[in-house]
Amino acid sequence: QVQLVESGGGLVQPGGSLRLSCAASTTIFSFLRMGWYRQAPGKQRELVSDVTSGGSINYKDSVRGRFTISKDRANNTLYLQMNSLKPEDTAVYYCNAQRWGNTYWGQGTQVTVSS
């Protein structure tokens, strides 16, 4: 059973930064794709950024240039560095991983951007 555990969320002022972490219970080499999604109150869950096993990276237009996704294979961890945060980035952020036809989700971590 694959487990994904997110951490790093919190309350930050506009313009601030946070780094989200997603620790996997297995080697991340095995995942075809890993990514970060978010869901704001009353809205659908949306893709923020993802990275394939081949290293291809995709960003949602509104976060490109502010967010950076990365993988630490030694520690089986996925990161999302978020800079220049805006109130509209407020949401629960979820880690996602896919392999062998299966999709896995973390429990989510709350990010609140407010003054």
C-alpha positions, 0 to 999 in steps of 0.5 A: 500500500502506497502512502503519501504524506504532505507537510509544509502548509500553513498561514503566510502573508501575500508575497511570502513563500512556503515549501510543501513536501510529499513523502512517499512510503516507497521509492519514487522511481516507480512512479510514472508521474507525480504532481501537486493538486489544489482545491479551494472552497467551493471549487474543483480540484485542479492540477498545479504542477506535475513531473514525469519519470522522464523529467518533463514538468508542467505548471498551471499558467497562474503559478508558472514562474512562482512555483517550482516542483522537484523530486528528491529520489534519495529521500523519496520526496516530492517538493513544491516551492511556492514563492510570491504567494497570492491570496488566490493560492489559498487551498488544500494542496494534495500530492498525487502519484501514478504507477501501473494504472493506479493513482494515489493521493495524500491527505492534503495540507492547508495553505492560507495566504492572507494578511 
